[in-house]
Amino acid sequence: MFTNLEQTSDMKKINVAIDGVSSSGKSTMAKALAKAVGYTYIDSGAMYRAVSLFAIRNGWMSDTAINEGELQQHISEIDISFKINDEGLQDTYLNGENVEKQIRTLNVSNGASRVSTLGFVRKELVRLQQNMGKDKGVIMDGRDIGTVVFPDAELKLFVTASPEIRAQRRFDELKAKGIETSTLEDVLANVKERDERDTTRAESPLRKADDAIVLDNSNIGIEEQFQWALSLLKNKINETE
């Protein structure tokens, strides 16, 4: 489906920051680009989901409250890593456990948006993310990659789409993965709630970097998005040679 870009050992590597609203397809784009150019893909959202799962499992977060003191005290105990599975897909590991399926539930997803408002959580994960990208050749997607994590990224993209379309995509994705979820209306409400929380939080709110290129993919297919982004990436790599 996707076209690979031939790499050479002396080709200069850059970092790519892809930000955008929830369920906009930025992760799909980032994964495809990383595979095409031989870069490392890092799902920053999965990292916040892993923290959310950690807090829920330890009883520090409910639907209405977060025990910030306990979470902050134990934040250093969280180890997050990524590994490629037998199908060539990337799984998220929390303290050595594959939690890829668990972190994709609606409950954990909502919790991730909530823990992401906590300054000490963002500080720790940003530190880890910046360390991952210090040698370049990284494509990372999230909410504050181009503004906070990699403000000097050579290529920045910002992906958006209407809430209704994003909710339908998310609902279909959950069903396809066999993850139990609520109704489409519940997913739409969650999408809108996350948008509000992400854009209004005090710590690193979601916003477009001044030098980011915007893509509204409400009516654009995955392949067309990929080719658009790949063209931009190839041009930027050539510019840095």
C-alpha positions in Angstrom: 0.0 0.0 0.0 2.8 2.4 1.0 5.9 3.3 -1.0 9.2 3.0 0.8 11.9 5.6 0.5 15.3 4.1 -0.2 17.8 5.0 2.5 21.6 5.3 2.4 23.9 5.1 5.4 25.1 8.7 4.9 21.6 10.2 4.5 21.1 12.8 7.2 18.3 12.1 9.6 15.7 14.5 10.9 13.0 14.5 13.6 9.3 14.7 12.6 6.7 16.0 15.0 3.1 15.1 14.2 0.5 16.8 16.5 -3.3 16.9 16.3 -6.6 16.2 17.9 -7.6 12.8 19.2 -8.5 10.0 16.8 -7.4 12.1 13.8 -5.2 9.4 12.3 -1.9 11.0 13.2 -0.6 7.7 14.6 -1.4 5.8 11.4 0.4 8.4 9.4 3.4 8.5 11.8 3.7 4.7 11.7 3.6 4.5 7.9 6.1 7.3 7.5 8.5 5.7 10.0 8.3 2.4 8.2 8.8 4.0 4.8 12.0 5.9 5.7 13.4 3.5 8.3 12.9 5.8 11.2 11.8 5.0 14.8 8.2 5.6 15.6 7.3 6.7 19.1 3.6 6.8 20.2 3.6 9.5 22.9 -0.1 9.0 23.4 0.6 5.4 24.4 3.0 6.6 27.0 0.3 8.7 28.7 -2.2 5.8 28.3 0.4 3.6 30.1 0.6 6.0 33.0 -3.2 6.1 33.1 -3.4 2.3 33.3 -0.7 2.3 36.0 -2.8 4.8 38.1 -6.0 2.9 37.6 -4.5 -0.5 38.5 -3.1 1.0 41.7 -6.4 2.6 42.7 -5.1 6.1 42.4 -7.6 7.2 39.7 -11.3 6.9 39.5 -13.9 8.4 37.1 -14.0 11.5 39.2 -10.6 12.0 41.0 -6.9 11.4 40.8 -4.6 10.8 43.8 -1.9 13.1 42.6 0.3 12.6 45.6 0.5 8.8 45.2 1.0 9.0 41.5 3.8 11.6 41.8 5.5 9.5 44.5 5.6 6.4 42.3 6.0 8.0 38.8 9.7 7.0 38.8 8.6 3.4 39.0 7.0 3.5 35.6 9.1 2.0 32.8 7.6 2.3 29.3 9.0 0.7 26.2 8.0 -0.3 22.7 8.6 -3.6 20.9 7.7 -4.9 17.4 5.5 -7.9 17.5 5.4 -10.9 15.2 3.0 -9.1 12.8 5.4 -6.2 12.5 3.3 -3.9 14.6 4.5 -1.9 17.7 3.3 -2.9 21.1 3.5 -0.9 24.3 5.0 -2.4 27.4 4.5 -1.2 30.9 7.1 -2.4 33.4 7.8 -5.4 31.1 4.2 -6.3 30.4 2.6 -6.0 27.0 -0.4 -3.7 27.7 -1.2 -2.7 24.1 -4.8 -4.0 24.3 -5.4 -2.7 27.8 -4.4 0.9 27.0 -6.8 1.2 24.1 -10.0 1.0 26.1 -12.2 4.0 26.4 -11.7 4.2 30.2 -7.9 4.2 30.0 -8.0 6.6 27.0 -10.1 9.1 29.0 -7.7 8.7 31.9 -4.7 9.4 29.7 -6.2 12.8 28.8 -6.6 13.5 32.5 -3.1 12.5 33.7 -1.7 14.5 30.8 -2.8 17.7 32.6 -0.5 16.9 35.5 2.8 18.8 35.3 5.0 16.1 37.0 3.7 13.5 34.6 4.3 15.6 31.5 7.8 16.6 32.8 8.8 12.9 33.2 7.4 11.8 29.9 8.8 14.7 28.0 12.2 13.9 29.4 11.9 10.3 28.2 10.7 11.4 24.8 13.4 14.0 24.2 16.0 11.4 25.2 14.5 9.0 22.6 14.9 11.7 19.9 18.4 13.0 20.7 20.0 11.0 17.9 17.4 12.1 15.3 15.6 9.7 12.9 12.4 9.8 15.1 8.8 10.3 14.1 6.7 11.1 17.1 3.0 11.9 17.3 1.0 13.5 20.2 -0.4 16.8 21.4 2.7 18.9 22.2 5.5 17.3 20.1 6.1 20.3 17.9 5.6 22.9 20.6 7.3 21.3 23.7 9.0 17.9 23.0 10.7 18.7 19.7 10.4 22.4 19.2 13.4 22.2 16.8 12.0 19.4 14.7 12.8 19.8 11.1 9.3 18.9 10.0 6.1 19.6 11.9 2.6 18.5 10.9 -0.8 19.2 12.5 -3.6 16.8 11.8 -7.3 17.5 12.4 -10.8 16.3 11.4 -14.4 16.9 12.5 -15.4 15.3 15.8 -18.1 13.2 14.2 -15.7 11.6 11.7 -13.1 11.0 14.4 -15.6 9.4 16.7 -16.8 7.0 13.9 -13.2 6.1 13.1 -12.5 5.4 16.8 -15.6 3.4 17.2 -14.8 1.2 14.2 -11.2 0.8 15.4 -12.3 -0.5 18.8 -14.8 -2.9 17.3 -12.1 -4.2 14.8 -9.7 -4.9 17.7 -12.4 -6.7 19.6 -12.3 -4.1 22.5 -15.6 -3.8 24.3 -16.9 -0.2 24.1 -20.0 1.8 24.5 -22.2 3.4 21.8 -21.0 5.7 19.0 -22.7 8.5 21.0 -20.5 7.7 24.0 -17.4 7.7 21.8 -18.3 11.1 20.3 -18.9 12.6 23.7 -15.5 11.3 24.8 -13.8 12.8 21.7 -15.3 16.2 22.4 -14.4 16.0 26.1 -10.8 15.2 25.3 -10.7 18.1 22.8 -11.8 20.5 25.5 -9.4 19.1 28.0 -6.4 18.9 25.7 -6.8 22.5 24.4 -7.5 24.2 27.7 -5.2 22.4 30.1 -2.6 24.5 31.9 0.3 22.2 31.1 1.4 22.2 27.4 -2.1 22.6 25.9 -2.8 21.2 22.4 -2.0 23.9 19.8 -0.5 24.1 16.4 3.1 25.1 16.3 3.7 28.3 14.3 5.7 26.4 11.7 3.5 23.3 11.4 1.8 22.3 8.2 -1.9 21.6 8.7 -3.9 18.7 7.2 -7.7 18.4 7.6 -8.2 14.8 6.7 -12.0 14.7 7.3 -12.5 13.6 3.6 -9.1 12.3 2.7 -8.1 8.6 2.6 -5.2 7.0 4.4 -3.1 6.5 1.2 -3.6 10.1 0.1 -2.6 11.4 3.5 0.5 9.2 3.5 1.7 10.3 0.0 1.2 13.9 1.0 3.2 13.5 4.2 5.9 11.4 2.5 6.4 14.0 -0.1 6.9 16.7 2.5 9.3 14.4 4.4 11.4 13.5 1.3 11.7 17.2 0.4 12.8 18.1 4.0 15.4 15.4 4.1 16.8 16.6 0.7 16.9 20.1 2.0 19.1 19.1 4.9 21.6 17.2 2.8 
